Structure formats: structure tokens, C-alpha cells
Amino acid sequence: MNNFNKRMLKTSYITKKSFYKKALFSLLIIGSLSLTSNAQGIDFMHNLDKALEKAKAEDKLVFIDFYTSWCGPCKVLDKEVFSLTKAGDYFNRNFINCKVQCDDEGIGVEIGKKYKVTAYPTLMFLNKHGEMVHSGVGSMSLERLIELAETAKNPEQNLLSFTKQWDAGDRDKAFVLTYFKELKKLFRNDKAIADFDTYFNSLAEDEKISKFTFNLATLIKIAPFSTIFNYLEDHASEYYKVVDQKEFDDFIAKSYLWSIKGIVNSGTLDEYEKAMKQFKAKKYSYYDEYEMFYSAFLAKKADGDYDIEEYMRRGTAFLAKYGENNDVYTLSLTSLLGNLTGRANQTEAGIKWMETLLKRNPNPEYYSTYFYILTRNYQFDKALEKAKEIRAVSVKKNESTAIIDKQIESINKSLAWYLNRNKQ
């Protein structure tokens, strides 16, 4: 796989571990896990205002679990980490703990917006004045959670300290790089974009057209049609002198591909058509390829639901023509198709897409997508076989097998249920 495909896979597909979690909670026969805290574990409040009042009285930070009712990793964290006695001993002693549900159609939604929460679970620490001190994202082990909490408690290492240093005007390159890496790592994307915009506009021309500044732009993922992105395009020939030309061109191409794909996912048709008109005016050679890729995701009925048969038809035609250009095309198309699937052998086209990809490039990082589409089509025998391969890869890399072990357990239960149902 060439460097372009590797970078696109890294940026668009999140990580295989996070996808394993998604697959685990997408299995059809899984009992829901309770979000109720175990009395031996972390003692959570459910009113942030009262939690802040208590924090002031006890001079402590507030630890917040931002979660939603549909978030699988949130449930894992609640059941397997927050409920531990060791978790309770540490967090109940050091913090005031609070849960905020961000899909409750009430105050939780507003609190999530206030603190710019965009991923779940978000684990955030506030000081007694309600200022965000530090945060993390995703389900994690107790050891990792305590490590995050210790960083939050450290006034020289938490995000608030970095922010104060930035606001005080520190623009040493080493610090600037660290600062933006922290913002991205902690999913503070809006602030990263806003602060980079201010930083970029303060630079002299020779500082703008430098490898350091270009690398920051790629880290921030500056979006097409923005002022800075337009600047990069307009000065491409100058950037070629300080950055490898292929690296520069790949960044521009990748940015268009996934930025407009984001509009397809969450924007309106008018927004998409406007973006495509602007994109077409750039006269890039890959315009037709991208347009055909997006067309699959636009295969919808009048009521807004996906027309699954049309989606598969367009996806198959696109992959036949352009699939070998980028492995992520297959992964992206199959992932959505898995979300749309809910019965036996409903979307076997997706299974064929993945089998074609794995025959061409048997990359273990792709196993999770294949596993997912198999489970969604109730092909539990093949899914179990692939799950065992995924486990073997984790063992070889000395990685935890906890997630895949749960998947295997769930598949065995699903298979037993499915076989029993068919006997009746």
C-alpha cells in the first residue's frame, strides 16, 4: 500500500481498536449494559452545578464522564472500569465525580455543547470555577484512566497549563508543536483550528512557506476552501521547494476527499453541490473519481433513508473502476453498508467487496471491517473464523485480547440463537 493510502487509512478510518469496539456493540444479539454505577466503584453525581459547588467546598477538581445512551464504549467503561473498587478508592478520594448524558434532550446536551464535547466517552476534568483543565477520549483501562487523572492534577502537564502558556505568547517551535499535538490528541479541534489560524496569520512569508508550518497544517487538518488552505494551494510551487511534492499533493487530495465526504454525511444537498462546484473549478485530475465515490453515499430514497440496493450497485461499479486506487474506498463503503444491514445475507455485496480487497492486500488491519460485515449478515461461522484470526494478531503483537474475546463470546451466543431459531 503506498504512502497516500496509508495516510488516508490512518486519518479516515480512526483506528482498528476503536472499530473493534464498534463491531462489538453492533452485534445483533447483545444485551444492553447498565449505566448504573456500582456502589463499590466511583460515586457519581448527576448535577454539574451541585458537583461544582461541592468541588469549591472541598477544593477538588470535578471529573466528568460525558456519555450517551447509544455509546458502546461508554457502557464498557461504566461496567468494567468505573465499577471497580480500586477506581472508587482513587476517584472518590481525589475528585468530585459527575456524569453528564449528552443525548438526554435537556441540560446534558447544552453542557456538552458548552464544553465542545464531540466524541464519546469524553472524560473531562474541571477546576472549581468550571474551567476545563484536562480531558481524554474513549474507553480505557483503569491504569490509563488514573494516568489521565494524574496528568489533570499536575499544573505543569495538564491542558490548562499549556493553554495559559500559549495565551501568554510562547511561540517557541518546540512548544507550538507540543501545544497543537495536545489539542488534537484531546479532540479540541475547534480550538486547534482557531489558534492555528491566528498563529499562521502572524507569520512572515518565509515562515509560512516552511516545512514546519506545512507539518502543522497537516496536523491540524486544515480544510479545503478555508483561507489557509487556499494559501497553500496558491503557493504550491513554493512549498515544493521545502516539502516533498508528492507529500504536498497527497495532503491536498486527501483533504478534498474526506472534507467533501463529511459534507455528504452531515451537510445538505445544496452544501454538497456548492462544494463540488468549487472543487471542480480547481481542475484536479481526481475530480471524476471522487464524484463517483460520493455518488454511492447519495443513494437515498425520498424519505432520506438509504436505498440499500442502489447503494450496493453504485458501490460495486465504483470499486470495479477505482477500487485499486485506494483501499480505504472499500473500507468506507463496507463500513456504512454494515450499519445498514440487519438480517441474514442482506448485503452480501459488502462481503464480496472485502474479500476482493483482502485477496489483493491481506492486511490484518482490514480484518475488523470484514468481521463487521459478516456479523451484520448473520454469517456467524465465517465471522468466528475471522475473529480468531484477529485474536491471533493481537496475541502476536502482545496486545490485549479483552475486546475480541468478548466478540467471540457474543458470536458464539448469536450463532447458538440463530441455529436454534432455524430449527423451530
C-alpha positions in Angstrom: 0.0 0.0 0.0 1.5 3.3 -1.0 2.1 6.2 1.4 -1.1 8.1 0.2 -3.3 5.1 1.0 -1.6 4.6 4.4 -2.2 8.2 5.4 -5.8 8.1 4.2 -6.4 4.9 6.1 -4.9 6.5 9.2 -7.0 9.7 9.1 -10.3 8.4 7.8 -10.7 5.0 9.5 -9.9 6.1 13.0 -8.1 3.0 14.5 -8.7 -0.7 14.3 -9.1 -0.8 18.0 -11.9 1.7 18.0 -13.6 -0.2 15.2 -13.3 -3.5 17.1 -15.4 -1.7 19.8 -17.9 -0.6 17.3 -18.2 -4.1 15.9 -18.7 -5.5 19.4 -21.7 -3.3 20.0 -23.1 -3.7 16.6 -23.7 -7.5 17.0 -27.4 -8.1 17.0 -27.8 -10.3 20.0 -26.1 -8.3 22.7 -27.8 -7.4 26.0 -27.6 -3.8 26.9 -25.3 -3.0 29.8 -26.4 -0.8 32.7 -25.1 2.7 33.2 -25.8 2.5 36.9 -22.7 2.9 39.0 -21.7 0.1 41.4 -21.6 1.3 45.0 -18.1 0.0 45.4 -16.9 1.9 42.4 -16.9 5.6 41.5 -19.6 7.6 43.3 -21.1 9.9 40.5 -23.3 12.9 40.9 -25.7 13.8 38.1 -25.9 17.5 38.5 -22.9 19.5 37.4 -23.8 22.7 39.2 -24.0 20.8 42.5 -20.8 19.0 41.7 -19.0 22.3 41.2 -20.4 23.6 44.5 -19.0 20.6 46.2 -15.7 21.0 44.4 -15.4 24.5 45.8 -16.2 23.4 49.3 -13.7 20.6 49.2 -11.1 22.3 46.9 -11.1 19.5 44.4 -11.3 19.0 40.6 -14.5 17.7 39.1 -14.2 14.5 37.0 -17.0 14.3 34.3 -18.0 11.3 32.3 -19.7 12.7 29.1 -21.6 9.8 27.7 -24.7 8.9 25.5 -27.2 6.1 25.8 -26.1 4.6 22.4 -22.3 4.7 23.1 -20.9 1.2 23.4 -17.5 2.1 24.7 -19.3 4.3 27.4 -21.0 1.2 28.6 -17.8 -0.8 28.7 -16.1 1.9 30.7 -19.0 2.1 33.1 -19.4 -1.6 33.7 -15.7 -2.7 33.7 -13.8 0.3 35.0 -15.9 2.8 36.9 -17.4 -0.1 39.0 -14.1 -1.3 40.2 -13.3 -0.9 43.9 -9.8 0.5 43.1 -11.5 3.1 40.8 -13.8 4.1 43.6 -10.9 4.3 46.1 -8.9 6.6 43.8 -11.6 8.9 42.3 -13.8 9.3 45.3 -10.8 10.4 47.3 -9.3 12.8 44.8 -12.3 14.2 42.8 -15.9 15.2 42.8 -17.3 12.9 40.1 -20.2 13.7 37.8 -22.0 12.0 34.9 -23.4 14.1 32.0 -25.7 12.4 29.4 -25.3 14.3 26.1 -28.4 12.8 24.4 -30.9 13.5 27.1 -32.6 16.3 25.1 -32.1 18.5 28.1 -29.4 20.2 30.1 -26.9 17.5 29.3 -26.9 18.4 25.7 -26.3 22.1 26.5 -23.4 21.2 28.9 -21.9 19.1 26.1 -22.0 22.0 23.7 -20.6 24.4 26.3 -17.5 22.2 26.7 -17.3 21.3 23.0 -17.7 17.6 23.5 -17.7 15.9 20.1 -16.7 12.3 20.9 -17.9 9.7 23.5 -17.0 8.9 26.1 -15.2 12.2 26.8 -13.5 12.2 30.2 -13.0 15.7 31.4 -11.6 17.4 34.4 -12.8 20.9 35.5 -11.5 23.1 38.2 -13.8 24.5 40.9 -14.5 27.5 38.6 -15.8 25.3 35.8 -12.7 25.7 33.6 -11.6 22.7 31.6 -8.3 21.5 33.0 -7.7 18.4 31.0 -9.6 15.7 29.1 -9.4 12.4 27.3 -11.5 10.5 24.9 -12.5 6.8 24.6 -12.8 3.8 26.7 -9.6 2.9 28.6 -8.2 0.7 31.3 -8.2 1.8 34.9 -4.5 2.3 34.8 -4.7 4.6 31.8 -7.7 6.5 33.4 -5.7 7.1 36.6 -2.7 8.2 34.5 -5.0 10.7 32.8 -6.3 11.9 36.1 -2.8 12.3 37.5 -1.9 14.5 34.5 -5.1 16.6 35.1 -3.9 17.1 38.7 -0.4 18.2 37.6 -0.4 22.0 37.0 2.7 21.7 34.8 1.3 19.0 32.5 -2.4 19.5 32.1 -4.0 21.2 29.1 -5.0 24.3 31.1 -1.3 24.9 31.8 -0.5 24.6 28.0 -3.3 26.9 27.2 -2.1 29.6 29.7 1.4 29.3 28.2 0.0 29.8 24.7 -2.1 32.7 25.8 1.0 34.3 27.4 2.6 34.4 24.0 5.0 31.4 24.0 5.8 30.7 20.3 8.9 28.6 20.6 8.6 26.0 17.9 9.0 23.0 20.2 6.2 24.3 22.4 4.0 25.2 19.5 4.2 21.7 18.2 3.5 20.2 21.6 0.6 22.5 22.1 -1.2 21.6 18.9 -0.5 17.9 19.4 -2.1 18.1 22.8 -5.2 19.9 21.4 -5.6 17.3 18.6 -5.0 14.3 21.0 -7.6 15.6 23.3 -10.1 16.3 20.5 -10.1 20.1 21.0 -10.3 20.5 17.2 -12.2 23.8 17.2 -9.6 25.5 19.4 -6.7 24.0 17.4 -8.1 25.4 14.2 -8.8 28.8 15.7 -5.4 29.1 17.3 -3.6 27.9 14.2 -5.4 30.5 12.1 -4.2 33.2 14.5 -0.7 31.7 14.5 -0.4 31.4 10.7 -1.6 35.0 10.1 1.1 36.2 12.5 4.0 34.6 10.5 6.2 36.3 7.9 6.0 34.9 4.4 9.2 32.8 4.7 7.8 31.3 7.9 4.5 30.5 6.3 6.2 28.7 3.4 8.3 26.3 5.6 8.2 22.6 6.3 7.4 23.3 10.0 4.3 25.3 9.2 3.2 22.8 6.5 3.6 20.0 9.0 1.4 21.9 11.5 -1.2 22.4 8.8 -1.3 18.7 8.1 -1.5 18.0 11.9 -4.4 20.4 12.3 -6.0 19.1 9.1 -6.8 22.5 7.6 -9.9 22.1 5.5 -10.4 22.9 1.8 -11.9 26.3 0.9 -10.5 27.9 4.1 -8.2 30.9 3.8 -5.1 29.0 4.9 -5.9 26.0 2.6 -6.3 28.4 -0.3 -3.0 30.0 0.6 -1.3 26.6 0.4 -2.8 25.8 -3.0 -1.9 29.2 -4.4 1.8 28.8 -3.2 2.2 25.2 -4.2 5.2 25.8 -6.4 6.9 27.5 -3.4 6.0 24.7 -1.0 7.5 22.2 -3.4 10.9 23.7 -2.6 10.6 22.9 1.1 8.3 19.9 1.1 8.3 16.8 -1.0 5.9 17.4 -3.9 4.1 14.1 -3.5 3.6 14.7 0.2 2.2 18.1 -0.5 -0.1 16.9 -3.4 -1.3 13.9 -1.3 -2.3 16.2 1.5 -4.3 18.4 -0.8 -6.0 15.4 -2.5 -6.7 13.7 0.8 -8.2 16.9 2.3 -10.7 17.3 -0.6 -11.7 13.6 -0.5 -12.6 13.5 3.2 -13.8 17.1 3.7 -16.4 16.8 1.0 -17.2 13.2 2.2 -18.0 14.9 5.5 -20.4 17.2 3.8 -22.1 14.2 2.1 -22.5 12.6 5.6 -23.8 15.6 7.5 -24.5 18.5 5.2 -27.3 19.4 2.9 -27.5 18.6 -0.8 -27.1 22.3 -1.5 -23.9 22.4 0.6 -22.6 19.4 -1.3 -23.3 20.8 -4.7 -21.7 24.1 -3.7 -18.6 22.3 -2.5 -18.4 20.2 -5.6 -18.7 23.3 -7.9 -15.8 24.9 -6.0 -13.8 21.6 -6.2 -14.4 21.2 -9.9 -13.2 24.7 -10.6 -9.8 23.6 -9.2 -9.4 21.3 -12.2 -7.8 18.4 -10.2 -7.4 15.2 -12.2 -9.2 13.1 -9.5 -12.5 15.1 -9.5 -14.4 12.4 -11.5 -13.1 9.7 -9.3 -14.2 11.5 -6.1 -17.6 12.4 -7.6 -18.3 8.7 -8.4 -17.3 7.7 -4.9 -19.7 10.3 -3.3 -22.5 9.1 -5.5 -22.8 5.9 -3.6 -23.4 7.8 -0.4 -26.1 9.9 -2.1 -28.1 6.8 -2.9 -31.2 7.7 -0.8 -34.9 7.4 -1.1 -37.3 10.3 -0.9 -37.7 9.9 2.9 -34.0 10.2 3.4 -33.2 6.6 4.2 -30.6 4.8 2.2 -31.7 2.8 -0.9 -29.5 -0.2 0.0 -29.8 -1.9 -3.4 -28.8 1.3 -5.2 -26.0 1.9 -2.8 -24.6 -1.6 -3.4 -25.0 -1.1 -7.2 -23.1 2.2 -7.2 -20.5 0.9 -4.7 -19.8 -2.2 -6.9 -19.5 -0.1 -10.0 -17.2 2.4 -8.3 -14.9 -0.2 -6.9 -14.6 -2.0 -10.2 -13.4 1.2 -11.7 -11.4 2.9 -9.0 -11.1 0.4 -6.0 -7.5 -0.4 -6.5 -6.5 3.3 -6.3 -7.2 3.3 -2.6 -8.0 0.5 -0.1 -10.0 3.0 2.1 -12.6 3.2 -0.6 -13.6 -0.4 0.1 -13.4 0.0 3.9 -15.5 3.2 3.9 -18.2 1.7 1.6 -18.3 -1.5 3.6 -18.5 0.1 7.0 -21.6 2.1 6.1 -23.2 -0.9 4.5 -22.6 -2.8 7.7 -24.5 -0.1 9.6 -27.4 -0.5 7.1 -27.6 -4.3 7.4 -29.8 -6.1 9.9 -30.7 -9.6 8.6 -29.2 -12.7 7.2 -27.4 -12.3 3.9 -28.9 -8.9 3.3 -25.8 -7.2 1.9 -23.5 -9.9 0.6 -22.1 -7.3 -1.9 -20.2 -5.8 1.0 -18.7 -9.2 1.9 -17.6 -9.6 -1.7 -16.0 -6.1 -1.6 -14.0 -7.1 1.4 -13.0 -10.5 0.1 -11.7 -8.9 -3.1 -9.7 -6.3 -1.1 -8.2 -9.0 1.3 -7.3 -11.1 -1.7 -5.4 -8.2 -3.2 -4.0 -6.9 0.2 -4.4 -9.3 3.2 -3.7 -6.5 5.7 -4.7 -7.6 9.2 -5.8 -4.0 9.8 -8.7 -4.7 7.5 -10.0 -7.8 9.3 -12.3 -5.9 11.6 -14.3 -4.4 8.7 -14.7 -7.9 7.1 -15.6 -9.2 10.5 -18.2 -6.5 10.9 -20.0 -7.0 7.6 -20.1 -10.8 8.2 -21.7 -10.4 11.6 -24.3 -7.9 10.3 -25.2 -10.5 7.6 -25.5 -13.2 10.3 -22.7 -15.2 8.7 -21.5 -16.2 12.2 -19.4 -19.2 11.2 -17.2 -17.1 8.9 -17.2 -14.2 11.5 -16.0 -16.6 14.2 -13.2 -17.8 12.0 -12.1 -14.2 11.3 -12.4 -13.2 14.9 -9.9 -16.0 15.8 -7.5 -14.6 13.3 -7.9 -11.1 14.8 -7.2 -12.5 18.2 -4.1 -14.3 16.9 -2.8 -11.0 15.5 -3.4 -9.3 18.9 -1.5 -12.1 20.7 1.4 -11.8 18.3 1.6 -8.1 18.9 1.3 -8.6 22.7 -1.9 -6.5 22.7 -4.9 -7.1 25.0 -7.4 -9.6 23.7 -10.2 -8.5 26.0 -12.3 -6.9 23.3 -12.0 -9.6 20.7 -12.6 -12.3 23.4 -16.0 -10.5 24.2 -16.7 -10.5 20.5 -16.0 -14.2 20.2 -18.3 -14.9 23.2 -21.1 -12.8 21.6 -20.7 -14.5 18.2 -21.0 -18.0 19.9 -24.2 -16.9 21.6 -25.5 -15.4 18.4 -24.7 -18.5 16.5 -26.4 -20.7 19.0 -29.5 -18.5 18.9 -29.5 -18.4 15.1 -29.2 -22.2 14.8 -31.9 -22.7 17.4 -34.3 -20.3 15.7 -33.8 -22.1 12.3 -34.6 -25.4 13.9 -38.0 -24.2 15.1 
